Amino acid sequence: MHLLIGNKVYSSWSLRPWIVMRAKGIAFDETLLPLRMPDTTERIKQHSPTGKVPCLVDGDVTVWESLAIMEYVAEKFPEKVIWPRDAVARAHARSVATEMHSGFMALRKHCPMVITQRFAAKPLPDDVQADVARIAAIWNEARARFGKDSREPFLYGGFTAADGMYVPVVTRLQTYSISVDPVSRAYMDAVLAHPAYREWLDGAIAEPWTLAQNETETLIEDLRAKN
Ligand SMILES: N[C@@H](CCC(=O)N[C@@H](CS)C(=O)NCC(=O)O)C(=O)O
């Protein structure tokens, strides 16, 4: 299998299926296409019909959209337990994963992923604060209902696709120094310590396209204005 991804510093959607596949020990090759280059769309469109990453190619099968890629590998490798085994937990996990996929626009717009950066805390607009409150409620509920009896620290105990969907949310809260309750903080620390996350972060740090701090701030302003 071959996964097409964008820059590890910026491409939050690429990180989601990448980390699920890596955390679950699923073998794949990756090709990284730097975003925001003159030929980016043209190069991605050679593989992905939307011109966006991530995109998974498995022989004759092409799967685009991060969540569809997770579903594809979940079907292909049922033994990897990409979604929780328990039906109630699985329904909850799919709900929070799709809530993330289609939501939290205020947080995504205000705090774009720049995984290698750390900014001082600043007051957040009300709509961003509301997104953070909802995310913390999701994490607390999942941990209390489905994760607490497990020795593992993720939303449903072991790492699942739902965690994969929230990894770039964790990194945003970390990058922008956004405070959360102790349960959410412990969850964030577990995600940030995961070996697959550390591997992605090392790749991001090594990327040659990373912008300097002042250029990053300009990029963030640009993304906030555009989105
Ligand atoms: N809904 C898509 C979103 C994919 C997306 O927006 N990817 C961004 C990178 S994170 C992209 O490819 N942008 C194209 C570009 O910047 O040229 C998914 O879940 O995979």
The ligand as an SDF file (V2000), in Angstrom:
LIG
                    3D

 20 19  0  0  0  0  0  0  0  0999 V2000
  -11.6220   16.0100    3.7920 N   0  0  0  0  0  0  0  0  0  0  0  0
  -10.2730   15.7110    3.3620 C   0  0  0  0  0  0  0  0  0  0  0  0
   -9.3930   16.9440    3.5400 C   0  0  0  0  0  0  0  0  0  0  0  0
   -8.0820   16.8260    2.7820 C   0  0  0  0  0  0  0  0  0  0  0  0
   -7.3150   18.1500    2.7390 C   0  0  0  0  0  0  0  0  0  0  0  0
   -7.8900   19.2570    2.8390 O   0  0  0  0  0  0  0  0  0  0  0  0
   -5.9990   18.0310    2.5510 N   0  0  0  0  0  0  0  0  0  0  0  0
   -5.1430   19.2050    2.3960 C   0  0  0  0  0  0  0  0  0  0  0  0
   -3.8460   19.0320    3.1630 C   0  0  0  0  0  0  0  0  0  0  0  0
   -4.0860   18.8250    4.9000 S   0  0  0  0  0  0  0  0  0  0  0  0
   -4.7310   19.3170    0.9270 C   0  0  0  0  0  0  0  0  0  0  0  0
   -4.4750   18.3410    0.2910 O   0  0  0  0  0  0  0  0  0  0  0  0
   -4.6650   20.5320    0.4060 N   0  0  0  0  0  0  0  0  0  0  0  0
   -4.2520   20.7250   -0.9480 C   0  0  0  0  0  0  0  0  0  0  0  0
   -3.3460   21.9000   -1.1420 C   0  0  0  0  0  0  0  0  0  0  0  0
   -3.0010   22.5590   -0.1460 O   0  0  0  0  0  0  0  0  0  0  0  0
   -2.9700   22.1390   -2.2900 O   0  0  0  0  0  0  0  0  0  0  0  0
   -9.7640   14.4780    4.1390 C   0  0  0  0  0  0  0  0  0  0  0  0
  -10.3420   14.1680    5.1910 O   0  0  0  0  0  0  0  0  0  0  0  0
   -8.8080   13.8020    3.7080 O   0  0  0  0  0  0  0  0  0  0  0  0
  1  2  1  0
  2  3  1  0
  2 18  1  0
  3  4  1  0
  4  5  1  0
  5  6  2  0
  5  7  1  0
  7  8  1  0
  8  9  1  0
  8 11  1  0
  9 10  1  0
 11 12  2  0
 11 13  1  0
 13 14  1  0
 14 15  1  0
 15 16  2  0
 15 17  1  0
 18 19  2  0
 18 20  1  0
M  END
$$$$
